């Protein structure tokens, strides 16, 4: 794969993404939903005494759980629309190396989601920093002010942005596997939300812990935790690594099928 070929393929993917106005609105939706839900949770949460047990940073980042749904839609449509319209045949004709097609799509998708995710996450923390002191999250109650100089908070912020990007890559891979937007979105959302529901149904604590350790959303969002980290079923970065493995698996399978099937 030549550098020039990859650059040209990436430029083409960027052109397709930005010229579809629907993608612009969806990416704005990622930011808006992340901010809106995070702000709503920040404004309705309270800490009335020392050691109230709430994770202020994680509360501010609740919107990421909603924003990921729109991220998955953006990623799936990046491939699904091409298959439904027959544009994928044109893409493959222009870029015969299918690995280049996969990597260019993944790179462009990751870039736009990282930008949208960073705006949503940083905005959520900023709003939380302004609102939460009036809701009892003060130094007197054991909560220092919101600052990215705080190691756990910085990890939660960076990890949340990476989480959104990994959900996008998982969705992209799934769309390449099934070649249907509706089916891919259903599978991805099922993977994200089925495990937490199953955990609530199963009563065995060992099985609950195991499911929490392998669930892409539960494990991945552990990166947002800033208090009681030692009580988590899986460590913050290790949990994000679980989601990365899910994304890698989907992209690998999608890439293999892209190479072996006709467009």
C-alpha positions in Angstrom: 0.0 0.0 0.0 1.6 3.2 -1.2 1.5 6.4 0.8 0.1 8.3 -2.2 -2.6 5.7 -2.7 -3.7 5.8 0.9 -3.7 9.6 0.9 -5.9 9.7 -2.2 -8.2 7.1 -0.7 -8.5 9.0 2.5 -9.2 12.3 0.7 -12.0 10.5 -1.2 -13.5 9.1 2.0 -13.4 12.6 3.6 -15.1 14.1 0.6 -17.9 11.5 0.7 -18.3 12.0 4.4 -18.4 15.8 4.4 -20.6 16.3 1.3 -23.4 14.3 2.8 -25.2 16.8 4.9 -26.8 14.0 7.0 -23.4 13.2 8.4 -22.8 16.8 9.5 -26.1 16.7 11.4 -25.4 13.4 13.0 -21.9 14.5 14.2 -23.5 17.7 15.6 -26.0 15.3 17.3 -23.1 13.4 18.9 -21.9 16.7 20.5 -25.4 18.0 21.4 -26.6 14.7 23.0 -23.4 14.3 24.9 -23.6 17.8 26.2 -27.4 17.8 26.9 -27.5 14.5 28.8 -24.3 15.4 30.8 -25.7 18.8 31.7 -29.1 17.3 32.7 -27.4 14.8 35.0 -25.1 17.4 36.5 -28.0 19.8 37.2 -30.1 17.1 38.9 -27.5 15.3 41.0 -26.7 16.3 44.6 -24.1 15.7 47.2 -25.4 16.9 50.6 -22.7 15.5 52.8 -19.1 14.4 53.0 -18.5 11.0 51.3 -21.9 10.9 49.5 -20.3 8.3 47.2 -21.1 9.9 43.8 -18.5 10.0 41.1 -18.8 13.6 39.9 -16.7 13.2 36.8 -18.6 10.1 35.7 -21.9 11.8 36.2 -20.8 14.7 33.9 -19.9 12.1 31.2 -23.2 10.3 31.3 -24.0 11.7 27.9 -21.3 9.6 26.3 -23.6 6.6 26.7 -26.2 8.4 24.5 -23.7 9.9 22.1 -22.4 6.4 21.2 -25.7 5.5 19.6 -25.3 8.3 17.1 -21.6 7.5 16.6 -22.6 3.9 15.7 -25.1 5.3 13.1 -22.5 7.5 11.5 -20.1 4.6 11.2 -22.6 2.1 9.9 -24.0 4.5 7.3 -20.4 5.2 6.0 -20.5 1.6 4.7 -24.1 0.7 4.5 -25.0 3.6 2.2 -22.4 2.6 -0.2 -23.7 -1.0 -0.4 -27.3 0.1 -0.7 -26.6 2.5 -3.5 -24.0 0.4 -5.3 -21.3 3.1 -4.7 -19.1 0.4 -3.1 -18.4 -1.0 -6.6 -17.2 2.5 -7.7 -15.1 2.7 -4.5 -13.4 -0.6 -5.2 -12.9 0.2 -8.9 -11.1 3.5 -7.9 -9.1 1.8 -5.1 -8.6 -1.9 -6.0 -6.6 -2.6 -2.8 -9.4 -3.3 -0.4 -7.1 -3.0 2.7 -6.5 0.6 1.6 -10.3 1.1 1.4 -10.8 -0.3 4.9 -7.9 1.7 6.5 -8.9 4.9 4.8 -12.5 4.6 6.0 -11.3 3.7 9.5 -8.9 6.6 9.6 -11.4 9.3 8.4 -14.1 8.0 10.7 -11.8 7.9 13.7 -10.6 11.5 13.0 -14.1 13.0 12.8 -15.4 11.1 15.9 -12.3 12.1 17.9 -13.0 15.7 17.2 -16.8 15.5 17.9 -16.1 13.4 21.0 -13.5 15.8 22.3 -15.9 18.7 22.0 -18.7 16.8 23.7 -16.6 15.5 26.5 -14.7 18.7 27.3 -18.0 20.7 27.1 -19.6 18.2 29.5 -16.8 18.6 32.0 -16.9 22.4 31.6 -20.6 22.5 32.3 -20.3 20.1 35.2 -17.5 22.3 36.7 -19.8 25.3 36.6 -23.0 23.6 37.8 -21.9 20.9 40.3 -20.4 23.2 43.1 -23.9 24.6 43.5 -25.2 21.0 43.9 -23.0 20.2 46.8 -20.0 18.8 44.9 -17.5 21.0 46.8 -14.1 20.7 48.5 -15.9 20.6 51.8 -17.6 17.4 50.7 -14.4 15.9 49.3 -14.7 17.0 45.7 -11.9 19.2 44.2 -12.8 21.5 41.4 -13.0 20.2 37.8 -9.5 20.3 36.3 -7.7 18.2 33.7 -4.6 18.5 35.9 -6.4 15.9 38.0 -5.0 12.5 36.8 -8.2 10.4 37.1 -10.3 13.1 35.5 -7.9 13.5 32.6 -7.9 9.7 32.1 -11.8 9.8 32.2 -11.9 12.6 29.6 -9.3 11.1 27.2 -10.7 7.6 27.7 -14.3 8.7 26.9 -13.2 10.3 23.6 -11.3 7.1 22.7 -14.3 5.0 23.8 -16.5 6.8 21.2 -13.9 6.3 18.5 -13.7 2.6 19.3 -17.5 2.3 19.2 -17.3 3.8 15.7 -14.7 1.3 14.6 -16.7 -1.6 16.0 -19.7 -0.3 14.1 -17.7 0.1 10.9 -16.5 -3.4 11.1 -19.9 -4.8 11.7 -21.3 -2.9 8.7 -18.7 -4.5 6.5 -19.6 -7.9 7.8 -23.4 -7.7 7.3 -23.5 -5.0 4.5 -26.9 -3.8 5.8 -27.2 -0.5 7.8 -30.3 -1.6 9.8 -28.9 -5.0 10.7 -25.5 -3.6 11.6 -27.0 -0.9 13.9 -29.2 -3.5 15.5 -26.2 -5.8 16.2 -24.0 -3.1 17.5 -26.6 -1.6 19.9 -27.5 -5.2 21.0 -23.8 -5.8 21.8 -23.6 -2.6 23.7 -26.8 -2.8 25.8 -27.5 -6.5 26.0 -24.7 -7.4 28.4 -25.8 -4.8 31.0 -29.3 -6.2 30.9 -28.1 -9.8 31.1 -26.0 -8.8 34.1 -29.1 -7.6 35.9 -30.9 -10.9 35.2 -28.1 -13.3 36.3 -27.8 -13.5 40.1 -24.5 -15.4 40.4 -21.9 -12.8 41.3 -19.1 -14.6 39.6 -21.0 -14.7 36.3 -22.0 -11.0 36.8 -18.4 -10.0 37.2 -17.3 -12.1 34.2 -20.0 -10.5 32.0 -19.0 -7.0 33.1 -15.4 -7.8 32.2 -16.2 -8.8 28.7 -19.1 -6.5 27.9 -17.9 -3.9 25.4 -19.9 -1.0 27.0 -19.6 -1.9 30.6 -15.9 -2.7 30.4 -15.2 0.3 28.1 -16.9 2.9 30.2 -15.0 1.8 33.3 -12.4 4.3 32.0 -14.7 7.1 33.2 -14.5 6.0 36.9 -12.5 8.2 39.2 -13.4 6.9 42.6 -13.6 3.4 43.9 -11.4 2.2 41.0 -10.2 -0.8 43.0 -13.8 -2.1 43.3 -14.3 -2.2 39.5 -14.7 -5.7 37.8 -11.9 -4.6 35.5 -9.4 -1.7 35.5 -10.1 1.5 33.5 -7.6 1.1 30.8 -8.0 -2.7 30.7 -11.7 -2.2 30.2 -11.1 0.2 27.3 -8.7 -2.5 25.9 -11.6 -5.0 25.9 -13.7 -2.6 23.7 -10.6 -2.2 21.5 -10.4 -6.0 21.1 -14.1 -6.1 20.1 -13.4 -3.3 17.5 -10.3 -5.1 16.2 -12.2 -8.3 15.8 -15.1 -6.7 13.9 -12.7 -4.8 11.6 -10.6 -7.9 11.0 -13.6 -10.0 10.1 -15.1 -7.1 8.0 -11.8 -6.6 6.2 -11.5 -10.3 5.4 -15.0 -10.4 4.0 -14.4 -7.2 2.0 -11.5 -8.9 0.3 -13.2 -12.2 -0.3 -16.6 -11.0 -1.5 -17.7 -9.1 -4.6 -18.7 -5.5 -3.9 
